[in-house]
Structure formats: C-alpha cells, structure tokens
Amino acid sequence: MLNNDVLRSLRYTLKASDAQMAKIAALGGCTVDEAEVRAWLSREDEDGYVECPDEAMARFLDGLIYFKRGKDDSRPAPPLELPVSNNQILKKLRVAFELRDEDLQAILHAADLQLSKSELGALFRKPGHSNYRVCGDQLLRNFLKGLSLRQG
C-alpha cells in the first residue's frame, strides 16, 4: 500500500490538520513543514502530489506512537527498518493505539474481514519465521477502515 494512502487514512482517523500531522512527524524525528505534508496527502492525480518516502513514513509512525502514548526518554529510539512494509505499519499502529488481539479482530470485523487469532498472530511474526504471513494491501486497507470507524 502506498505510504501516501496510509497517511491520508490516518489523518482522517485522527481528524488531524496538516500542522498536526507535521507535529506528529516531528515527534518521530522527521522535520517537515505543512506544505510537504499537504503534498503527501494530495491524491496522485492532483497538482503538487509528492510520494512520501519510506524514511518519512517510518518516522511518522514512530511519532504517532509518541503522540498517542508519550515518549520514554530512558529508552533509546528504535532503529528505522527500511523499506516500510505493511506488516511494520500494522505493528506500529497496534502499539500506537494500544490494541490487543481482541481489538484487532473487532476492528477487522467492523470492516467485514474475519481473521482467526492465529492468522492475526502470523502478521506480527518476524520475516523468516515458519508462521510469518505477509500483510497484503487489502488487509491493511480494511484495518485502516475499521480503525477509522472505531475512532470516529
């Protein structure tokens, strides 16, 4: 899934302005201004569209965790994992919104998608693990849709 699509969905879910989105990114160490954020939030066919780089997306997701949960200065910042995968986005959103397995299942159910607990757990395994499952675009899209319904 495109980073820009994820950002647009999260902006809708958070009901955030361009300035707030820039502040969240800054919490994760990404220095951007409102104009850059606006370019990332534009649609592909609109003037001014700019593709959101993986590093900016990773830093925005870290900033979202700090925004929602607070920053623990006694712990070092996690290293950036590039390129950003759908599985990483799902993991970071799970942490940011403090979601348990039941919450994840309810969110996916609200978007008309059923996953068992073991199928859900496979999405959070490390790549290379025998039970690892890749998070597809459709699953992430449904998760973001369900998350916006829950937060609304």
N, CA, C and O atoms as a GROMACS GRO file, in nm:
protein
  608
    1MET      N    1   0.086  -0.118   0.000
    1MET     CA    2   0.000   0.000   0.000
    1MET      C    3   0.090   0.124   0.000
    1MET      O    4   0.195   0.124   0.065
    2LEU      N    5   0.051   0.226  -0.071
    2LEU     CA    6   0.131   0.347  -0.077
    2LEU      C    7   0.132   0.419   0.058
    2LEU      O    8   0.030   0.427   0.126
    3ASN      N    9   0.250   0.472   0.094
    3ASN     CA   10   0.262   0.547   0.218
    3ASN      C   11   0.164   0.664   0.221
    3ASN      O   12   0.108   0.695   0.327
    4ASN      N   13   0.143   0.728   0.106
    4ASN     CA   14   0.052   0.841   0.099
    4ASN      C   15  -0.091   0.800   0.136
    4ASN      O   16  -0.161   0.874   0.205
    5ASP      N   17  -0.134   0.682   0.091
    5ASP     CA   18  -0.268   0.633   0.124
    5ASP      C   19  -0.282   0.608   0.275
    5ASP      O   20  -0.385   0.639   0.334
    6VAL      N   21  -0.176   0.554   0.336
    6VAL     CA   22  -0.179   0.528   0.480
    6VAL      C   23  -0.188   0.661   0.555
    6VAL      O   24  -0.266   0.674   0.650
    7LEU      N   25  -0.109   0.760   0.513
    7LEU     CA   26  -0.112   0.890   0.578
    7LEU      C   27  -0.250   0.956   0.566
    7LEU      O   28  -0.300   1.013   0.664
    8ARG      N   29  -0.311   0.948   0.448
    8ARG     CA   30  -0.444   1.006   0.430
    8ARG      C   31  -0.545   0.939   0.523
    8ARG      O   32  -0.628   1.006   0.584
    9SER      N   33  -0.537   0.807   0.533
    9SER     CA   34  -0.629   0.734   0.619
    9SER      C   35  -0.608   0.770   0.766
    9SER      O   36  -0.704   0.789   0.841
   10LEU      N   37  -0.482   0.781   0.807
   10LEU     CA   38  -0.453   0.815   0.946
   10LEU      C   39  -0.495   0.958   0.978
   10LEU      O   40  -0.541   0.987   1.089
   11ARG      N   41  -0.480   1.047   0.882
   11ARG     CA   42  -0.523   1.185   0.904
   11ARG      C   43  -0.674   1.188   0.928
   11ARG      O   44  -0.722   1.258   1.017
   12TYR      N   45  -0.748   1.112   0.848
   12TYR     CA   46  -0.893   1.104   0.864
   12TYR      C   47  -0.929   1.044   1.000
   12TYR      O   48  -1.017   1.094   1.070
   13THR      N   49  -0.860   0.937   1.037
   13THR     CA   50  -0.886   0.869   1.164
   13THR      C   51  -0.859   0.962   1.283
   13THR      O   52  -0.938   0.967   1.377
   14LEU      N   53  -0.749   1.035   1.277
   14LEU     CA   54  -0.708   1.124   1.386
   14LEU      C   55  -0.780   1.259   1.382
   14LEU      O   56  -0.774   1.336   1.479
   15LYS      N   57  -0.847   1.287   1.269
   15LYS     CA   58  -0.910   1.418   1.248
   15LYS      C   59  -0.806   1.528   1.268
   15LYS      O   60  -0.832   1.628   1.336
   16ALA      N   61  -0.690   1.510   1.207
   16ALA     CA   62  -0.576   1.599   1.226
   16ALA      C   63  -0.562   1.697   1.110
   16ALA      O   64  -0.596   1.665   0.996
   17SER      N   65  -0.511   1.814   1.140
   17SER     CA   66  -0.481   1.915   1.038
   17SER      C   67  -0.342   1.886   0.980
   17SER      O   68  -0.269   1.800   1.031
   18ASP      N   69  -0.306   1.959   0.875
   18ASP     CA   70  -0.172   1.945   0.818
   18ASP      C   71  -0.066   1.978   0.923
   18ASP      O   72   0.037   1.912   0.932
   19ALA      N   73  -0.092   2.082   1.002
   19ALA     CA   74   0.003   2.123   1.106
   19ALA      C   75   0.019   2.013   1.211
   19ALA      O   76   0.131   1.986   1.256
   20GLN      N   77  -0.091   1.950   1.251
   20GLN     CA   78  -0.083   1.841   1.349
   20GLN      C   79  -0.007   1.721   1.293
   20GLN      O   80   0.070   1.657   1.364
   21MET      N   81  -0.030   1.691   1.166
   21MET     CA   82   0.041   1.580   1.102
   21MET      C   83   0.192   1.609   1.098
   21MET      O   84   0.272   1.519   1.120
   22ALA      N   85   0.229   1.734   1.072
   22ALA     CA   86   0.371   1.772   1.072
   22ALA      C   87   0.429   1.760   1.212
   22ALA      O   88   0.544   1.718   1.228
   23LYS      N   89   0.352   1.796   1.315
   23LYS     CA   90   0.400   1.785   1.454
   23LYS      C   91   0.419   1.639   1.493
   23LYS      O   92   0.516   1.606   1.563
   24ILE      N   93   0.329   1.553   1.449
   24ILE     CA   94   0.342   1.410   1.479
   24ILE      C   95   0.468   1.355   1.414
   24ILE      O   96   0.543   1.280   1.476
   25ALA      N   97   0.491   1.393   1.288
   25ALA     CA   98   0.613   1.350   1.218
   25ALA      C   99   0.737   1.401   1.290
   25ALA      O  100   0.836   1.330   1.300
   26ALA      N  101   0.732   1.525   1.340
   26ALA     CA  102   0.846   1.583   1.410
   26ALA      C  103   0.877   1.506   1.540
   26ALA      O  104   0.993   1.495   1.578
   27LEU      N  105   0.775   1.454   1.606
   27LEU     CA  106   0.797   1.374   1.727
   27LEU      C  107   0.884   1.252   1.697
   27LEU      O  108   0.960   1.206   1.782
   28GLY      N  109   0.871   1.200   1.574
   28GLY     CA  110   0.950   1.084   1.534
   28GLY      C  111   1.082   1.120   1.472
   28GLY      O  112   1.157   1.031   1.430
   29GLY      N  113   1.113   1.250   1.464
   29GLY     CA  114   1.242   1.292   1.411
   29GLY      C  115   1.240   1.330   1.264
   29GLY      O  116   1.346   1.342   1.202
   30CYS      N  117   1.123   1.349   1.207
   30CYS     CA  118   1.110   1.389   1.066
   30CYS      C  119   1.072   1.536   1.061
   30CYS      O  120   0.962   1.574   1.101
   31THR      N  121   1.162   1.619   1.013
   31THR     CA  122   1.135   1.762   1.006
   31THR      C  123   1.070   1.795   0.872
   31THR      O  124   1.135   1.793   0.768
   32VAL      N  125   0.941   1.824   0.877
   32VAL     CA  126   0.866   1.860   0.757
   32VAL      C  127   0.779   1.981   0.789
   32VAL      O  128   0.747   2.006   0.905
   33ASP      N  129   0.742   2.055   0.686
   33ASP     CA  130   0.650   2.166   0.706
   33ASP      C  131   0.513   2.127   0.653
   33ASP      O  132   0.495   2.021   0.593
   34GLU      N  133   0.417   2.215   0.675
   34GLU     CA  134   0.279   2.186   0.635
   34GLU      C  135   0.267   2.165   0.484
   34GLU      O  136   0.186   2.084   0.439
   35ALA      N  137   0.344   2.238   0.406
   35ALA     CA  138   0.338   2.226   0.260
   35ALA      C  139   0.380   2.086   0.216
   35ALA      O  140   0.320   2.028   0.125
   36GLU      N  141   0.484   2.032   0.279
   36GLU     CA  142   0.529   1.896   0.246
   36GLU      C  143   0.422   1.794   0.282
   36GLU      O  144   0.394   1.702   0.205
   37VAL      N  145   0.364   1.810   0.400
   37VAL     CA  146   0.258   1.719   0.444
   37VAL      C  147   0.141   1.727   0.348
   37VAL      O  148   0.084   1.625   0.310
   38ARG      N  149   0.104   1.849   0.308
   38ARG     CA  150  -0.006   1.868   0.213
   38ARG      C  151   0.023   1.796   0.081
   38ARG      O  152  -0.067   1.738   0.021
   39ALA      N  153   0.149   1.801   0.036
   39ALA     CA  154   0.187   1.733  -0.088
   39ALA      C  155   0.175   1.582  -0.073
   39ALA      O  156   0.136   1.513  -0.167
   40TRP      N  157   0.209   1.529   0.045
   40TRP     CA  158   0.197   1.385   0.070
   40TRP      C  159   0.051   1.343   0.077
   40TRP      O  160   0.017   1.231   0.039
   41LEU      N  161  -0.034   1.432   0.127
   41LEU     CA  162  -0.175   1.398   0.144
   41LEU      C  163  -0.257   1.419   0.017
   41LEU      O  164  -0.374   1.379   0.012
   42SER      N  165  -0.198   1.480  -0.084
   42SER     CA  166  -0.266   1.501  -0.212
   42SER      C  167  -0.284   1.367  -0.282
   42SER      O  168  -0.210   1.272  -0.259
   43ARG      N  169  -0.384   1.361  -0.368
   43ARG     CA  170  -0.407   1.242  -0.450
   43ARG      C  171  -0.308   1.240  -0.565
   43ARG      O  172  -0.253   1.343  -0.603
   44GLU      N  173  -0.286   1.121  -0.620
   44GLU     CA  174  -0.187   1.104  -0.727
   44GLU      C  175  -0.216   1.192  -0.848
   44GLU      O  176  -0.124   1.236  -0.915
   45ASP      N  177  -0.343   1.216  -0.876
   45ASP     CA  178  -0.380   1.292  -0.994
   45ASP      C  179  -0.392   1.443  -0.968
   45ASP      O  180  -0.428   1.518  -1.059
   46GLU      N  181  -0.362   1.487  -0.848
   46GLU     CA  182  -0.370   1.629  -0.815
   46GLU      C  183  -0.235   1.697  -0.834
   46GLU      O  184  -0.130   1.633  -0.825
   47ASP      N  185  -0.239   1.828  -0.862
   47ASP     CA  186  -0.116   1.905  -0.872
   47ASP      C  187  -0.050   1.912  -0.735
   47ASP      O  188  -0.119   1.923  -0.633
   48GLY      N  189   0.082   1.905  -0.733
   48GLY     CA  190   0.156   1.914  -0.607
   48GLY      C  191   0.177   1.783  -0.536
   48GLY      O  192   0.237   1.780  -0.429
   49TYR      N  193   0.129   1.673  -0.595
   49TYR     CA  194   0.146   1.541  -0.532
   49TYR      C  195   0.294   1.506  -0.524
   49TYR      O  196   0.367   1.520  -0.621
   50VAL      N  197   0.337   1.458  -0.407
   50VAL     CA  198   0.473   1.409  -0.387
   50VAL      C  199   0.462   1.277  -0.313
   50VAL      O  200   0.387   1.265  -0.216
   51GLU      N  201   0.536   1.177  -0.359
   51GLU     CA  202   0.534   1.047  -0.292
   51GLU      C  203   0.606   1.056  -0.158
   51GLU      O  204   0.716   1.111  -0.149
   52CYS      N  205   0.544   1.002  -0.055
   52CYS     CA  206   0.602   1.002   0.080
   52CYS      C  207   0.711   0.896   0.087
   52CYS      O  208   0.683   0.778   0.065
   53PRO      N  209   0.835   0.936   0.118
   53PRO     CA  210   0.944   0.837   0.126
   53PRO      C  211   0.929   0.744   0.247
   53PRO      O  212   0.865   0.779   0.346
   54ASP      N  213   0.989   0.626   0.236
   54ASP     CA  214   0.980   0.526   0.344
   54ASP      C  215   1.035   0.580   0.476
   54ASP      O  216   0.978   0.554   0.582
   55GLU      N  217   1.145   0.654   0.471
   55GLU     CA  218   1.203   0.706   0.595
   55GLU      C  219   1.105   0.800   0.665
   55GLU      O  220   1.091   0.795   0.787
   56ALA      N  221   1.040   0.886   0.589
   56ALA     CA  222   0.942   0.979   0.648
   56ALA      C  223   0.824   0.902   0.707
   56ALA      O  224   0.774   0.937   0.813
   57MET      N  225   0.781   0.796   0.637
   57MET     CA  226   0.669   0.716   0.687
   57MET      C  227   0.708   0.647   0.818
   57MET      O  228   0.630   0.648   0.914
   58ALA      N  229   0.827   0.589   0.823
   58ALA     CA  230   0.874   0.521   0.944
   58ALA      C  231   0.883   0.620   1.060
   58ALA      O  232   0.842   0.588   1.172
   59ARG      N  233   0.935   0.737   1.034
   59ARG     CA  234   0.947   0.839   1.140
   59ARG      C  235   0.809   0.891   1.182
   59ARG      O  236   0.787   0.919   1.300
   60PHE      N  237   0.716   0.904   1.087
   60PHE     CA  238   0.580   0.946   1.123
   60PHE      C  239   0.516   0.842   1.214
   60PHE      O  240   0.452   0.879   1.313
   61LEU      N  241   0.531   0.714   1.183
   61LEU     CA  242   0.471   0.610   1.266
   61LEU      C  243   0.531   0.609   1.406
   61LEU      O  244   0.459   0.589   1.505
   62ASP      N  245   0.664   0.631   1.416
   62ASP     CA  246   0.726   0.642   1.549
   62ASP      C  247   0.671   0.764   1.622
   62ASP      O  248   0.644   0.759   1.742
   63GLY      N  249   0.653   0.876   1.549
   63GLY     CA  250   0.596   0.996   1.609
   63GLY      C  251   0.453   0.974   1.655
   63GLY      O  252   0.412   1.029   1.757
   64LEU      N  253   0.378   0.893   1.580
   64LEU     CA  254   0.241   0.862   1.619
   64LEU      C  255   0.238   0.785   1.751
   64LEU      O  256   0.151   0.807   1.835
   65ILE      N  257   0.333   0.694   1.767
   65ILE     CA  258   0.343   0.620   1.893
   65ILE      C  259   0.370   0.717   2.008
   65ILE      O  260   0.306   0.708   2.113
   66TYR      N  261   0.465   0.810   1.989
   66TYR     CA  262   0.495   0.908   2.093
   66TYR      C  263   0.376   1.001   2.118
   66TYR      O  264   0.349   1.038   2.232
   67PHE      N  265   0.305   1.038   2.012
   67PHE     CA  266   0.189   1.126   2.023
   67PHE      C  267   0.077   1.060   2.104
   67PHE      O  268   0.017   1.124   2.190
   68LYS      N  269   0.051   0.933   2.078
   68LYS     CA  270  -0.059   0.863   2.144
   68LYS      C  271  -0.022   0.812   2.284
   68LYS      O  272  -0.107   0.809   2.373
   69ARG      N  273   0.104   0.771   2.303
   69ARG     CA  274   0.141   0.703   2.428
   69ARG      C  275   0.242   0.778   2.512
   69ARG      O  276   0.261   0.746   2.630
   70GLY      N  277   0.308   0.879   2.455
   70GLY     CA  278   0.413   0.951   2.526
   70GLY      C  279   0.549   0.888   2.497
   70GLY      O  280   0.558   0.773   2.455
   71LYS      N  281   0.653   0.966   2.520
   71LYS     CA  282   0.788   0.920   2.491
   71LYS      C  283   0.861   0.890   2.620
   71LYS      O  284   0.859   0.969   2.714
   72ASP      N  285   0.925   0.773   2.624
   72ASP     CA  286   1.005   0.733   2.739
   72ASP      C  287   1.150   0.767   2.707
   72ASP      O  288   1.216   0.697   2.630
   73ASP      N  289   1.199   0.875   2.767
   73ASP     CA  290   1.335   0.921   2.737
   73ASP      C  291   1.443   0.827   2.790
   73ASP      O  292   1.559   0.838   2.750
   74SER      N  293   1.407   0.735   2.879
   74SER     CA  294   1.506   0.641   2.932
   74SER      C  295   1.538   0.529   2.833
   74SER      O  296   1.636   0.457   2.849
   75ARG      N  297   1.453   0.514   2.730
   75ARG     CA  298   1.474   0.410   2.630
   75ARG      C  299   1.522   0.473   2.500
   75ARG      O  300   1.473   0.579   2.461
   76PRO      N  301   1.616   0.410   2.434
   76PRO     CA  302   1.661   0.465   2.305
   76PRO      C  303   1.553   0.450   2.198
   76PRO      O  304   1.469   0.360   2.206
   77ALA      N  305   1.556   0.538   2.100
   77ALA     CA  306   1.461   0.530   1.989
   77ALA      C  307   1.487   0.402   1.911
   77ALA      O  308   1.602   0.364   1.891
   78PRO      N  309   1.380   0.335   1.866
   78PRO     CA  310   1.402   0.212   1.789
   78PRO      C  311   1.468   0.244   1.656
   78PRO      O  312   1.444   0.351   1.599
   79PRO      N  313   1.551   0.153   1.605
   79PRO     CA  314   1.616   0.179   1.476
   79PRO      C  315   1.512   0.177   1.363
   79PRO      O  316   1.412   0.106   1.371
   80LEU      N  317   1.538   0.255   1.260
   80LEU     CA  318   1.447   0.257   1.145
   80LEU      C  319   1.463   0.129   1.065
   80LEU      O  320   1.574   0.086   1.036
   81GLU      N  321   1.352   0.069   1.030
   81GLU     CA  322   1.351  -0.050   0.945
   81GLU      C  323   1.300  -0.008   0.809
   81GLU      O  324   1.182   0.022   0.792
   82LEU      N  325   1.390  -0.007   0.712
   82LEU     CA  326   1.353   0.034   0.577
   82LEU      C  327   1.376  -0.080   0.480
   82LEU      O  328   1.470  -0.157   0.501
   83PRO      N  329   1.296  -0.097   0.377
   83PRO     CA  330   1.175  -0.022   0.346
   83PRO      C  331   1.061  -0.060   0.440
   83PRO      O  332   1.063  -0.166   0.501
   84VAL      N  333   0.964   0.027   0.451
   84VAL     CA  334   0.849   0.006   0.540
   84VAL      C  335   0.752  -0.090   0.473
   84VAL      O  336   0.709  -0.068   0.360
   85SER      N  337   0.718  -0.197   0.544
   85SER     CA  338   0.623  -0.295   0.491
   85SER      C  339   0.487  -0.276   0.556
   85SER      O  340   0.474  -0.208   0.658
   86ASN      N  341   0.386  -0.336   0.496
   86ASN     CA  342   0.251  -0.332   0.555
   86ASN      C  343   0.251  -0.393   0.694
   86ASN      O  344   0.180  -0.346   0.782
   87ASN      N  345   0.332  -0.499   0.715
   87ASN     CA  346   0.339  -0.562   0.846
   87ASN      C  347   0.392  -0.464   0.951
   87ASN      O  348   0.342  -0.459   1.063
   88GLN      N  349   0.495  -0.387   0.914
   88GLN     CA  350   0.551  -0.289   1.008
   88GLN      C  351   0.450  -0.180   1.040
   88GLN      O  352   0.438  -0.137   1.155
   89ILE      N  353   0.376  -0.136   0.938
   89ILE     CA  354   0.273  -0.034   0.961
   89ILE      C  355   0.169  -0.088   1.059
   89ILE      O  356   0.131  -0.018   1.153
   90LEU      N  357   0.125  -0.210   1.037
   90LEU     CA  358   0.026  -0.272   1.125
   90LEU      C  359   0.079  -0.283   1.268
   90LEU      O  360   0.007  -0.254   1.364
   91LYS      N  361   0.205  -0.326   1.283
   91LYS     CA  362   0.266  -0.338   1.416
   91LYS      C  363   0.270  -0.204   1.488
   91LYS      O  364   0.234  -0.194   1.605
   92LYS      N  365   0.315  -0.101   1.417
   92LYS     CA  366   0.328   0.030   1.482
   92LYS      C  367   0.192   0.090   1.515
   92LYS      O  368   0.179   0.159   1.617
   93LEU      N  369   0.093   0.066   1.433
   93LEU     CA  370  -0.042   0.115   1.465
   93LEU      C  371  -0.098   0.040   1.585
   93LEU      O  372  -0.169   0.098   1.668
   94ARG      N  373  -0.066  -0.087   1.594
   94ARG     CA  374  -0.110  -0.166   1.709
   94ARG      C  375  -0.053  -0.109   1.838
   94ARG      O  376  -0.123  -0.097   1.938
   95VAL      N  377   0.075  -0.073   1.835
   95VAL     CA  378   0.140  -0.015   1.952
   95VAL      C  379   0.083   0.123   1.982
   95VAL      O  380   0.050   0.154   2.096
   96ALA      N  381   0.072   0.207   1.880
   96ALA     CA  382   0.026   0.345   1.899
   96ALA      C  383  -0.114   0.351   1.960
   96ALA      O  384  -0.139   0.430   2.051
   97PHE      N  385  -0.204   0.268   1.911
   97PHE     CA  386  -0.342   0.271   1.958
   97PHE      C  387  -0.368   0.172   2.072
   97PHE      O  388  -0.482   0.154   2.115
   98GLU      N  389  -0.260   0.107   2.121
   98GLU     CA  390  -0.267   0.013   2.233
   98GLU      C  391  -0.374  -0.094   2.211
   98GLU      O  392  -0.464  -0.111   2.293
   99LEU      N  393  -0.362  -0.164   2.100
   99LEU     CA  394  -0.462  -0.263   2.061
   99LEU      C  395  -0.421  -0.404   2.100
   99LEU      O  396  -0.306  -0.444   2.080
  100ARG      N  397  -0.513  -0.478   2.156
  100ARG     CA  398  -0.494  -0.619   2.188
  100ARG      C  399  -0.550  -0.702   2.072
  100ARG      O  400  -0.611  -0.648   1.980
  101ASP      N  401  -0.527  -0.833   2.078
  101ASP     CA  402  -0.576  -0.921   1.972
  101ASP      C  403  -0.727  -0.906   1.951
  101ASP      O  404  -0.775  -0.902   1.838
  102GLU      N  405  -0.802  -0.897   2.062
  102GLU     CA  406  -0.946  -0.885   2.053
  102GLU      C  407  -0.985  -0.754   1.983
  102GLU      O  408  -1.080  -0.749   1.904
  103ASP      N  409  -0.909  -0.647   2.013
  103ASP     CA  410  -0.935  -0.518   1.950
  103ASP      C  411  -0.909  -0.526   1.800
  103ASP      O  412  -0.988  -0.475   1.720
  104LEU      N  413  -0.798  -0.590   1.763
  104LEU     CA  414  -0.764  -0.604   1.621
  104LEU      C  415  -0.873  -0.684   1.548
  104LEU      O  416  -0.913  -0.647   1.438
  105GLN      N  417  -0.919  -0.791   1.610
  105GLN     CA  418  -1.024  -0.871   1.548
  105GLN      C  419  -1.154  -0.791   1.534
  105GLN      O  420  -1.223  -0.802   1.433
  106ALA      N  421  -1.187  -0.712   1.634
  106ALA     CA  422  -1.308  -0.630   1.629
  106ALA      C  423  -1.296  -0.523   1.519
  106ALA      O  424  -1.393  -0.495   1.448
  107ILE      N  425  -1.179  -0.464   1.505
  107ILE     CA  426  -1.156  -0.363   1.402
  107ILE      C  427  -1.171  -0.425   1.264
  107ILE      O  428  -1.237  -0.368   1.177
  108LEU      N  429  -1.111  -0.541   1.244
  108LEU     CA  430  -1.122  -0.608   1.115
  108LEU      C  431  -1.265  -0.655   1.089
  108LEU      O  432  -1.313  -0.652   0.976
  109HIS      N  433  -1.333  -0.699   1.194
  109HIS     CA  434  -1.473  -0.742   1.182
  109HIS      C  435  -1.561  -0.624   1.138
  109HIS      O  436  -1.652  -0.640   1.057
  110ALA      N  437  -1.533  -0.505   1.194
  110ALA     CA  438  -1.610  -0.386   1.157
  110ALA      C  439  -1.593  -0.352   1.009
  110ALA      O  440  -1.680  -0.291   0.947
  111ALA      N  441  -1.479  -0.394   0.951
  111ALA     CA  442  -1.454  -0.371   0.808
  111ALA      C  443  -1.489  -0.495   0.726
  111ALA      O  444  -1.445  -0.509   0.612
  112ASP      N  445  -1.569  -0.585   0.785
  112ASP     CA  446  -1.616  -0.708   0.718
  112ASP      C  447  -1.503  -0.802   0.678
  112ASP      O  448  -1.504  -0.859   0.569
  113LEU      N  449  -1.406  -0.818   0.766
  113LEU     CA  450  -1.296  -0.911   0.742
  113LEU      C  451  -1.276  -0.995   0.867
  113LEU      O  452  -1.259  -0.941   0.977
  114GLN      N  453  -1.279  -1.125   0.852
  114GLN     CA  454  -1.264  -1.217   0.965
  114GLN      C  455  -1.125  -1.280   0.961
  114GLN      O  456  -1.085  -1.334   0.858
  115LEU      N  457  -1.052  -1.273   1.070
  115LEU     CA  458  -0.923  -1.341   1.085
  115LEU      C  459  -0.923  -1.413   1.219
  115LEU      O  460  -0.968  -1.358   1.320
  116SER      N  461  -0.871  -1.534   1.219
  116SER     CA  462  -0.859  -1.607   1.346
  116SER      C  463  -0.742  -1.548   1.424
  116SER      O  464  -0.663  -1.470   1.370
  117LYS      N  465  -0.733  -1.585   1.550
  117LYS     CA  466  -0.625  -1.535   1.634
  117LYS      C  467  -0.489  -1.579   1.581
  117LYS      O  468  -0.392  -1.503   1.586
  118SER      N  469  -0.480  -1.701   1.530
  118SER     CA  470  -0.351  -1.749   1.478
  118SER      C  471  -0.315  -1.680   1.347
  118SER      O  472  -0.198  -1.652   1.323
  119GLU      N  473  -0.415  -1.652   1.262
  119GLU     CA  474  -0.388  -1.578   1.138
  119GLU      C  475  -0.340  -1.437   1.169
  119GLU      O  476  -0.251  -1.384   1.103
  120LEU      N  477  -0.401  -1.378   1.271
  120LEU     CA  478  -0.362  -1.244   1.312
  120LEU      C  479  -0.221  -1.244   1.370
  120LEU      O  480  -0.141  -1.156   1.340
  121GLY      N  481  -0.192  -1.343   1.453
  121GLY     CA  482  -0.058  -1.354   1.513
  121GLY      C  483   0.051  -1.372   1.409
  121GLY      O  484   0.163  -1.325   1.429
  122ALA      N  485   0.020  -1.438   1.300
  122ALA     CA  486   0.118  -1.461   1.194
  122ALA      C  487   0.163  -1.330   1.130
  122ALA      O  488   0.275  -1.321   1.079
  123LEU      N  489   0.077  -1.229   1.132
  123LEU     CA  490   0.112  -1.099   1.075
  123LEU      C  491   0.219  -1.027   1.157
  123LEU      O  492   0.289  -0.940   1.106
  124PHE      N  493   0.230  -1.062   1.285
  124PHE     CA  494   0.322  -0.993   1.375
  124PHE      C  495   0.451  -1.073   1.400
  124PHE      O  496   0.535  -1.031   1.480
  125ARG      N  497   0.467  -1.185   1.334
  125ARG     CA  498   0.589  -1.263   1.344
  125ARG      C  499   0.701  -1.195   1.267
  125ARG      O  500   0.677  -1.107   1.185
  126LYS      N  501   0.824  -1.237   1.294
  126LYS     CA  502   0.939  -1.185   1.220
  126LYS      C  503   0.946  -1.253   1.084
  126LYS      O  504   0.916  -1.371   1.073
  127PRO      N  505   0.985  -1.178   0.981
  127PRO     CA  506   1.004  -1.241   0.849
  127PRO      C  507   1.104  -1.356   0.862
  127PRO      O  508   1.205  -1.343   0.931
  128GLY      N  509   1.076  -1.465   0.797
  128GLY     CA  510   1.161  -1.583   0.808
  128GLY      C  511   1.106  -1.687   0.905
  128GLY      O  512   1.143  -1.804   0.897
  129HIS      N  513   1.019  -1.645   0.996
  129HIS     CA  514   0.956  -1.740   1.088
  129HIS      C  515   0.864  -1.830   1.006
  129HIS      O  516   0.804  -1.786   0.908
  130SER      N  517   0.852  -1.955   1.047
  130SER     CA  518   0.772  -2.050   0.969
  130SER      C  519   0.625  -2.011   0.959
  130SER      O  520   0.558  -2.048   0.862
  131ASN      N  521   0.573  -1.938   1.056
  131ASN     CA  522   0.432  -1.898   1.053
  131ASN      C  523   0.411  -1.754   1.010
  131ASN      O  524   0.299  -1.702   1.018
  132TYR      N  525   0.517  -1.687   0.963
  132TYR     CA  526   0.505  -1.547   0.919
  132TYR      C  527   0.411  -1.537   0.801
  132TYR      O  528   0.413  -1.620   0.710
  133ARG      N  529   0.327  -1.433   0.803
  133ARG     CA  530   0.235  -1.408   0.692
  133ARG      C  531   0.250  -1.262   0.649
  133ARG      O  532   0.253  -1.172   0.733
  134VAL      N  533   0.258  -1.240   0.521
  134VAL     CA  534   0.269  -1.105   0.467
  134VAL      C  535   0.133  -1.036   0.477
  134VAL      O  536   0.030  -1.095   0.443
  135CYS      N  537   0.133  -0.913   0.522
  135CYS     CA  538   0.010  -0.833   0.530
  135CYS      C  539  -0.012  -0.770   0.394
  135CYS      O  540   0.065  -0.684   0.351
  136GLY      N  541  -0.117  -0.811   0.327
  136GLY     CA  542  -0.148  -0.758   0.195
  136GLY      C  543  -0.211  -0.620   0.201
  136GLY      O  544  -0.256  -0.574   0.307
  137ASP      N  545  -0.214  -0.555   0.087
  137ASP     CA  546  -0.272  -0.420   0.079
  137ASP      C  547  -0.418  -0.419   0.121
  137ASP      O  548  -0.462  -0.328   0.192
  138GLN      N  549  -0.494  -0.519   0.077
  138GLN     CA  550  -0.637  -0.523   0.109
  138GLN      C  551  -0.660  -0.538   0.259
  138GLN      O  552  -0.750  -0.474   0.314
  139LEU      N  553  -0.580  -0.620   0.325
  139LEU     CA  554  -0.594  -0.639   0.470
  139LEU      C  555  -0.563  -0.508   0.542
  139LEU      O  556  -0.637  -0.468   0.632
  140LEU      N  557  -0.453  -0.442   0.504
  140LEU     CA  558  -0.417  -0.316   0.568
  140LEU      C  559  -0.523  -0.209   0.540
  140LEU      O  560  -0.557  -0.132   0.629
  141ARG      N  561  -0.574  -0.205   0.420
  141ARG     CA  562  -0.679  -0.109   0.384
  141ARG      C  563  -0.803  -0.132   0.471
  141ARG      O  564  -0.862  -0.036   0.521
  142ASN      N  565  -0.842  -0.259   0.488
  142ASN     CA  566  -0.957  -0.290   0.572
  142ASN      C  567  -0.931  -0.256   0.718
  142ASN      O  568  -1.020  -0.209   0.788
  143PHE      N  569  -0.809  -0.280   0.764
  143PHE     CA  570  -0.773  -0.246   0.902
  143PHE      C  571  -0.786  -0.095   0.924
  143PHE      O  572  -0.844  -0.050   1.022
  144LEU      N  573  -0.731  -0.017   0.832
  144LEU     CA  574  -0.738   0.129   0.844
  144LEU      C  575  -0.882   0.179   0.841
  144LEU      O  576  -0.919   0.273   0.912
  145LYS      N  577  -0.964   0.114   0.758
  145LYS     CA  578  -1.106   0.149   0.750
  145LYS      C  579  -1.175   0.118   0.884
  145LYS      O  580  -1.248   0.201   0.937
  146GLY      N  581  -1.150   0.000   0.937
  146GLY     CA  582  -1.208  -0.038   1.066
  146GLY      C  583  -1.158   0.050   1.180
  146GLY      O  584  -1.234   0.082   1.272
  147LEU      N  585  -1.031   0.089   1.175
  147LEU     CA  586  -0.975   0.176   1.277
  147LEU      C  587  -1.043   0.313   1.274
  147LEU      O  588  -1.070   0.371   1.380
  148SER      N  589  -1.069   0.365   1.156
  148SER     CA  590  -1.135   0.496   1.146
  148SER      C  591  -1.280   0.485   1.198
  148SER      O  592  -1.330   0.580   1.259
  149LEU      N  593  -1.345   0.373   1.175
  149LEU     CA  594  -1.481   0.354   1.228
  149LEU      C  595  -1.479   0.349   1.381
  149LEU      O  596  -1.568   0.403   1.447
  150ARG      N  597  -1.378   0.283   1.435
  150ARG     CA  598  -1.366   0.269   1.581
  150ARG      C  599  -1.333   0.403   1.647
  150ARG      O  600  -1.388   0.436   1.752
  151GLN      N  601  -1.243   0.481   1.586
  151GLN     CA  602  -1.201   0.607   1.644
  151GLN      C  603  -1.306   0.716   1.626
  151GLN      O  604  -1.310   0.814   1.702
  152GLY      N  605  -1.392   0.699   1.524
  152GLY     CA  606  -1.493   0.800   1.491
  152GLY      C  607  -1.591   0.817   1.598
  152GLY      O  608  -1.682   0.899   1.584
   0.00000   0.00000   0.00000
